[in-house]
Amino acid sequence: MATAKPETYVAVTVAMLGAAMFGFDQGNFGNVQSFESFRQEWCLGRYGDEITCSEAGALQNASWLRFVTWGATLITFGAAAGATLAGPPLCNGLGRRPCVQIVGAVCCLGCVMASYASWHSVYEFYLGRFITGCGVGISCFALPLYSAEISPPQIRGATGSLFQPNVVVGCFFSCLFTLLNNDWYMGMVLPGLAGALLLLLGQFVPESPRFLMEQALRSKGIEAATVLGTGALKRLRHGDVRPEVTEILSQIKMEMKCEPVSFRGLFKKPNLRKRVLIACALVVGQQTTGVNAFLGYAATLFKHCGIEDPIKFNSIFNSIMIFGCVAGLLLIDSKYGGRRSQLLLGTLMMGPPLVVAAVALKFGWPWLTMCMVVLYGVGFQFAWGTIPWIYPAELFSMSEKGSAVSLAVGVNYVANALVVYVTPSFMSWSTVGTLLVFGALNLLNAIFVLLFIKETKGVSLEVIPDLFGERLDESLEAEPWPGAYGKAKARERQKRLKNLVKNLVQGEGSWDIRRSSGDRERHGETRKPCAPLAPLSGMPLMKETLFFSWEIPLEKFSFGQSQLPLVDFFLRVGGPVGKIHLLESHGFDGGVIIEVSLVDLMRTSSNNRGF
């Protein structure tokens, strides 16, 4: 098995620098807006006088708060545009490495325009914030993709999970930097410095082998793609790279066969529509936790909460959130964690503490308010900071993922912008009320998770979509494969197949489970037939193949799970139908998921009863 060379880790480090840049951008403005130098530059003489632009007066200055609101909001609109409109065409057209450099250049340009090159112009400042957001949005699309494509399979999960911790570390470093340096110019340009470094170092990292192979396969054929991919991977791997080249080519060819689902197509089928709405609702829930109100207006909000040194407290707040992020990532795929369970626990660590913080603020107990806000931050990073970025990508097949995930990212940033925009109005109305509103929204998130979020830990990606409702009607309406029978015969057989599946769904079928030894069946090993549970999967991967899965309790087997590959399955629906070929099995707690091809069944058992 090929292993990673140092060049791989260098490239991953460069990609994670982009994640830290994202964190710098999240953490700088929340502190900079409270700097006296920033207020003198932008408030005094434009939005107020010495009194209304002072530290205390600015909190009640509606015109100034409107300026700050747009400064915080425009970056999220820019991020939405970058992630949905600019990121995909740049990555797929120019390549991953040029896109990494573009991220750095765009973010650097935007930060300079919003600081040293703002020329005292509000519109120049606003434009700089929007451009910075575009760079951030492109980075959210391009950098995880680049990191995944250059990493070998054995470390891909670890490198993929590094993005969010680096964002949190970047946010903490930004808070620490602005705590020690009150120059608003330096505070605003900080993400741009990381962008400039990303632009420079991006010149020395390799292009994604997968991107090179895809381009060569489309234009020059498989031989050229194999040669090019082998050379590119040898820069990143020790050992034999041929198996990885073969796997990548197989994935690319499968993707080329799958026609991408359009944005309109996401809402045509009930199962897909439900998954899209759940993905969008989850990312909206991430924003209604209120975290970007705390990050975007940290100094202002913490000052409203009665905290004497809000900038210092913000540094403590962000440093402790790192531990929550690390704990969440360590647990997410372990037997103690999971997507659904961590989201539920996270809401309980956020909603009630915010309610307690509001009560403490009302009665003048700032120390209790601070403790509850810190617990809230840990709860967010434990689950809601990471899982809403991971979970939507797990819900969709290869052909659905591009449009669906892009839509979810866009909805995420629009929701982010709305929360950031309304937060100053909420704070002007009532800080206690603001904490209570976000506390209530977190409790609503808990209800949403209980009702709609399914656990996907350890579940095959092909099976996950069927956890959200039946796809059989959609799958069985696909154009039948004529094969050697012709269209008319194929349609007739498809009709019979529908009846068979209908009976199976209603539990009228049963399994005879027999253990085989090689090609010779061991007679007398027939077990008691058991009715299949609700089918988990029915999906046309290609026109000639229709996969179908059942979940069968493990206690129905009288032999160990390790022997499952040697098991044959005989299906009975009012009589013997025929032998079903076992394609793959996936173990889970208390049972096994069996995937079979019903089209293979149609071909091999046309003379059996039931067909």
QUINORGI-V543821 format. One record per residue. N is the residue number from 1. SS is DSSP state (H for helix, E for strand, C for the rest). PSI is psi in degrees with one decimal (999 if undefined). OMEGA is omega in whole degrees, 0 to 359 (* if undefined). Layout:
n ss psi omega
N SS PSI OMEGA
N SS PSI OMEGA
//
This chain:
n ss psi omega
1 C 132.1 180
2 C 141.9 179
3 E 163.0 186
4 E 138.1 171
5 C 166.6 175
6 H -30.8 179
7 H -33.4 178
8 H -46.1 182
9 H -33.7 176
10 H -44.7 180
11 H -40.2 178
12 H -39.4 178
13 H -41.3 178
14 H -42.7 178
15 H -39.1 179
16 H -24.1 172
17 H -36.4 175
18 H -36.7 176
19 H -41.0 177
20 H -36.4 176
21 H -41.7 176
22 H -42.9 179
23 H -39.8 176
24 H -42.0 184
25 H -31.9 178
26 H -31.5 189
27 H -15.4 188
28 H -46.0 189
29 H -30.5 179
30 H -31.1 177
31 H -40.5 185
32 H -35.0 183
33 C -17.6 179
34 C -4.7 180
35 C 139.6 177
36 H -38.4 180
37 H -34.6 179
38 H -41.6 179
39 H -39.1 178
40 H -35.5 181
41 H -42.3 191
42 H -23.5 184
43 C -50.6 187
44 E 122.1 179
45 C -14.0 180
46 C -44.5 181
47 C -0.2 180
48 E -173.9 180
49 C -165.6 183
50 C -35.1 183
51 C -50.9 184
52 C -12.4 176
53 C 7.2 175
54 C 174.0 182
55 H -42.9 180
56 H -41.6 183
57 H -32.3 182
58 H -27.9 180
59 C -21.6 181
60 C 4.7 183
61 C 104.0 186
62 H -40.2 181
63 H -41.9 179
64 H -42.9 179
65 H -32.0 177
66 H -41.3 177
67 H -46.5 179
68 H -39.1 180
69 H -46.9 180
70 H -34.0 176
71 H -35.7 179
72 H -32.5 186
73 H -38.8 185
74 H -30.1 180
75 H -32.3 178
76 H -35.5 174
77 H -40.1 176
78 H -39.7 179
79 H -39.6 177
80 H -43.9 179
81 H -42.0 181
82 H -42.0 183
83 H -37.2 187
84 H -34.7 186
85 H -39.0 185
86 H -41.3 186
87 H -55.5 183
88 H -49.7 181
89 H -34.9 179
90 H -45.3 181
91 H -43.6 184
92 H -23.3 181
93 H -48.6 184
94 H -27.5 183
95 C 165.7 183
96 H -44.2 183
97 H -47.7 175
98 H -33.6 180
99 H -38.0 176
100 H -42.6 179
101 H -38.0 178
102 H -39.6 177
103 H -49.0 180
104 H -43.7 182
105 H -44.8 182
106 H -44.9 181
107 H -40.4 179
108 H -45.3 179
109 H -47.2 181
110 H -41.8 181
111 H -39.0 178
112 H -40.9 179
113 H -30.9 181
114 C 1.6 181
115 C -94.5 187
116 C -29.1 182
117 C 23.1 179
118 C -22.1 176
119 C 35.4 177
120 C 17.5 181
121 C 123.3 178
122 H -41.5 182
123 H -34.6 175
124 H -41.5 178
125 H -46.7 179
126 H -43.6 180
127 H -40.5 177
128 H -40.0 178
129 H -40.6 179
130 H -43.9 180
131 H -40.7 176
132 H -42.4 178
133 H -37.9 177
134 H -44.0 178
135 H -41.4 178
136 H -44.0 181
137 H -43.2 178
138 H -39.0 180
139 H -37.8 179
140 H -27.8 178
141 H -46.3 192
142 H -41.7 190
143 H -45.4 175
144 H -35.5 179
145 H -46.6 180
146 H -45.0 180
147 H -41.8 181
148 H -37.0 186
149 H -22.0 179
150 H -10.5 183
151 C 139.0 174
152 C 158.4 185
153 H -36.0 186
154 H -17.4 178
155 H 5.6 185
156 H -40.9 179
157 H -41.4 181
158 H -44.2 181
159 H -35.3 178
160 H -33.7 182
161 C -6.4 181
162 H -16.1 187
163 H -53.5 183
164 H -44.2 177
165 H -36.1 179
166 H -32.3 174
167 H -44.6 181
168 H -41.6 178
169 H -41.4 177
170 H -40.0 178
171 H -42.6 178
172 H -44.8 180
173 H -38.5 179
174 H -42.9 178
175 H -41.1 180
176 H -41.6 180
177 H -45.7 181
178 H -19.5 173
179 H -37.7 184
180 H -20.3 183
181 C 112.9 184
182 C 17.8 176
183 C 113.7 185
184 H -29.8 178
185 H -48.6 181
186 H -37.8 179
187 H -40.8 181
188 H -30.5 184
189 H -7.0 184
190 H -49.9 177
191 H -31.4 179
192 H -32.2 176
193 H -42.0 175
194 H -36.7 177
195 H -40.4 178
196 H -40.1 178
197 H -38.4 177
198 H -40.7 177
199 H -41.6 181
200 H -50.6 184
201 H -25.7 179
202 H -21.7 179
203 H -22.6 188
204 H 1.1 178
205 C 152.8 183
206 C 157.9 173
207 C 155.0 178
208 C 123.1 177
209 H -35.8 181
210 H -41.4 178
211 H -44.1 180
212 H -41.6 181
213 H -38.8 179
214 H -43.4 179
215 H -42.7 180
216 H -39.0 181
217 H -38.4 181
218 H -33.0 187
219 H -31.9 188
220 C -11.7 177
221 C 176.2 189
222 H -34.1 181
223 H -45.2 179
224 H -39.0 179
225 H -38.4 179
226 H -45.9 180
227 H -46.8 182
228 H -42.9 180
229 H -38.6 178
230 H -45.0 179
231 H -41.8 181
232 H -40.4 181
233 H -31.2 179
234 H -22.2 175
235 C -23.2 187
236 C -10.6 188
237 E 148.5 164
238 E 144.2 174
239 C -166.2 184
240 C 119.1 182
241 C -1.5 185
242 H -42.6 178
243 H -38.8 180
244 H -37.9 177
245 H -44.8 180
246 H -42.6 180
247 H -43.9 181
248 H -44.1 179
249 H -39.9 179
250 H -42.9 179
251 H -42.4 181
252 H -44.0 181
253 H -36.7 178
254 H -41.3 179
255 H -36.3 180
256 H -27.2 179
257 H -23.0 183
258 C 120.2 177
259 C 122.9 183
260 C 142.3 177
261 C 133.1 179
262 C 169.6 177
263 C -39.2 178
264 H -37.8 181
265 H -19.1 179
266 H -19.9 186
267 H 10.7 183
268 C -38.9 184
269 C 138.2 186
270 H -45.3 182
271 H -46.4 180
272 H -41.6 179
273 H -41.2 180
274 H -43.3 180
275 H -39.1 178
276 H -45.4 181
277 H -37.6 178
278 H -42.9 179
279 H -44.3 180
280 H -40.5 179
281 H -35.4 180
282 H -43.5 180
283 H -30.4 173
284 H -40.4 177
285 H -35.2 177
286 H -38.0 181
287 H -34.6 180
288 H -5.8 169
289 C -24.2 178
290 C 6.1 186
291 H -36.6 182
292 H -15.3 169
293 H -40.3 179
294 H -38.8 181
295 H -41.6 185
296 H -28.0 181
297 C 40.6 189
298 H -57.0 184
299 H -42.5 181
300 H -47.0 183
301 H -42.9 180
302 H -31.8 175
303 H -40.6 176
304 H -29.9 182
305 C 3.4 176
306 C 14.9 180
307 C 125.6 189
308 C -43.7 181
309 C 84.1 187
310 H -32.1 181
311 H -42.3 177
312 H -42.9 179
313 H -36.3 179
314 H -36.2 177
315 H -42.1 177
316 H -44.1 179
317 H -47.6 182
318 H -32.6 179
319 H -40.3 180
320 H -29.9 178
321 H -25.9 178
322 H -42.2 181
323 H -38.4 177
324 H -40.1 180
325 H -46.6 180
326 H -43.8 179
327 H -42.5 180
328 H -41.8 181
329 H -35.1 179
330 H -29.2 185
331 H -20.0 195
332 C -32.6 179
333 C 10.2 180
334 C 172.1 180
335 C -13.4 180
336 C -11.2 184
337 C -157.6 182
338 C 163.8 183
339 H -54.2 186
340 H -46.8 183
341 H -38.7 180
342 H -36.0 176
343 H -41.4 178
344 H -46.8 180
345 H -38.3 179
346 H -42.1 179
347 H -34.0 178
348 H -24.9 177
349 C -6.2 181
350 C -50.7 185
351 H -62.6 180
352 H -42.0 177
353 H -36.0 178
354 H -35.8 176
355 H -44.1 178
356 H -40.1 179
357 H -38.9 178
358 H -43.3 179
359 H -42.7 180
360 H -39.4 178
361 H -38.7 180
362 H -37.5 183
363 C 7.3 174
364 C 41.6 177
365 C 75.3 186
366 H -32.3 180
367 H -38.5 178
368 H -37.6 176
369 H -44.7 180
370 H -43.6 180
371 H -42.8 181
372 H -37.2 178
373 H -39.1 177
374 H -43.9 177
375 H -40.1 176
376 H -45.3 181
377 H -41.0 177
378 H -42.8 179
379 H -38.9 179
380 H -51.1 183
381 H -25.7 179
382 H -30.6 185
383 H -57.4 191
384 H -14.8 176
385 C -27.8 187
386 C -48.7 190
387 H -40.1 178
388 H -15.5 173
389 H -27.4 183
390 H -46.2 191
391 H -47.1 181
392 H -37.3 180
393 H -23.8 180
394 H -16.4 188
395 C -12.5 193
396 C 147.9 176
397 C 174.6 183
398 H -42.1 183
399 H -22.7 182
400 H -25.1 195
401 H -42.2 185
402 H -54.8 182
403 H -41.9 186
404 H -47.0 181
405 H -38.2 177
406 H -42.4 178
407 H -43.5 181
408 H -40.5 179
409 H -42.9 178
410 H -44.2 178
411 H -38.6 179
412 H -48.5 183
413 H -33.0 176
414 H -43.5 177
415 H -39.2 176
416 H -47.2 181
417 H -41.5 181
418 H -42.9 179
419 H -44.8 180
420 H -36.7 183
421 H -39.8 185
422 H -15.8 184
423 H -44.9 178
424 H -37.6 178
425 H -39.3 177
426 H -43.8 181
427 H -37.7 177
428 H -33.6 178
429 H -55.3 181
430 C 123.1 176
431 H -41.5 176
432 H -44.8 178
433 H -36.7 178
434 H -46.1 179
435 H -39.5 179
436 H -39.3 179
437 H -47.8 180
438 H -33.7 175
439 H -43.2 179
440 H -39.4 179
441 H -34.6 176
442 H -36.3 176
443 H -34.9 173
444 H -36.6 176
445 H -38.7 179
446 H -42.0 178
447 H -42.6 178
448 H -44.7 180
449 H -43.7 180
450 H -38.6 186
451 H -33.6 193
452 H -21.7 184
453 C 126.2 177
454 C 146.8 178
455 C 127.6 181
456 C 1.5 180
457 C 125.5 177
458 C 4.6 181
459 C 136.2 178
460 C 139.0 180
461 H -31.3 181
462 H -24.2 184
463 H -26.7 186
464 H -45.7 183
465 H -29.8 183
466 H -7.7 173
467 H -15.0 186
468 H 18.4 178
469 C 161.6 186
470 C 131.3 176
471 C 7.5 186
472 H -43.3 181
473 H -38.8 179
474 H -43.7 184
475 H -40.9 185
476 H -10.0 175
477 C -2.9 179
478 C 153.0 180
479 C 123.0 183
480 C 150.5 178
481 C 118.1 186
482 C -34.0 180
483 C -134.1 182
484 C 2.1 186
485 C -21.4 187
486 C 165.1 186
487 H -44.0 183
488 H -47.1 180
489 H -37.3 180
490 H -41.3 180
491 H -38.2 179
492 H -42.6 180
493 H -33.6 178
494 H -38.4 178
495 H -42.6 178
496 H -36.2 178
497 H -39.3 178
498 H -43.3 180
499 H -40.6 179
500 H -48.2 181
501 H -39.7 179
502 H -43.3 179
503 H -39.2 180
504 H -41.7 180
505 H -36.7 181
506 C 2.3 177
507 C 17.2 182
508 C -12.0 177
509 C 168.7 177
510 E 160.1 180
511 E 136.3 160
512 E 122.8 185
513 E 121.2 183
514 E 138.7 177
515 E 137.3 180
516 E 153.4 174
517 E 101.5 185
518 C -131.3 179
519 C -6.1 185
520 E 121.1 180
521 E 136.8 177
522 C 98.8 182
523 C 154.8 182
524 C -2.4 180
525 C 6.9 181
526 C 131.7 181
527 C 167.6 179
528 C 127.3 180
529 C 145.1 177
530 E 139.5 180
531 C 137.5 177
532 C 148.4 174
533 C -171.7 180
534 C 130.3 179
535 C 143.3 183
536 C -22.6 188
537 E 142.3 172
538 E 96.9 190
539 E 127.8 176
540 E 102.3 177
541 E -38.4 174
542 E 170.0 185
543 C -32.8 186
544 C 3.7 185
545 E 134.3 175
546 E 111.4 181
547 E 148.9 183
548 E 140.3 184
549 E 148.2 172
550 E 150.7 173
551 E 120.5 183
552 E 126.0 180
553 E 137.0 184
554 H -26.8 181
555 H -13.2 177
556 H -16.6 180
557 C 143.6 177
558 C 13.4 180
559 C 165.2 188
560 C 155.9 181
561 H -28.1 181
562 H -17.9 181
563 H 3.0 186
564 H -37.8 180
565 H -16.2 180
566 H 11.5 185
567 E 135.9 171
568 E 151.6 182
569 E 128.8 178
570 E 128.1 186
571 E 136.5 177
572 E 125.1 173
573 C 89.9 184
574 C 16.8 183
575 C 164.2 183
576 E 129.5 177
577 E -42.7 179
578 E 177.9 183
579 E 134.6 178
580 E 129.7 181
581 C 127.0 178
582 E 116.3 180
583 E -44.9 184
584 E 149.3 176
585 E 145.0 179
586 E 118.1 180
587 E 148.3 173
588 E 171.0 184
589 C 112.8 174
590 C 5.2 181
591 E -169.5 180
592 E 142.4 177
593 E 123.7 182
594 E 127.5 177
595 E 125.8 180
596 E 160.5 178
597 E 113.3 180
598 H -22.9 176
599 H -36.5 173
600 H -38.2 177
601 H -41.1 179
602 H -38.9 184
603 H -37.2 189
604 H -12.4 187
605 C 33.9 185
606 C -21.5 181
607 C -3.9 181
608 C 161.4 178
609 C 139.8 182
610 C -20.0 175
611 C 999 *
//
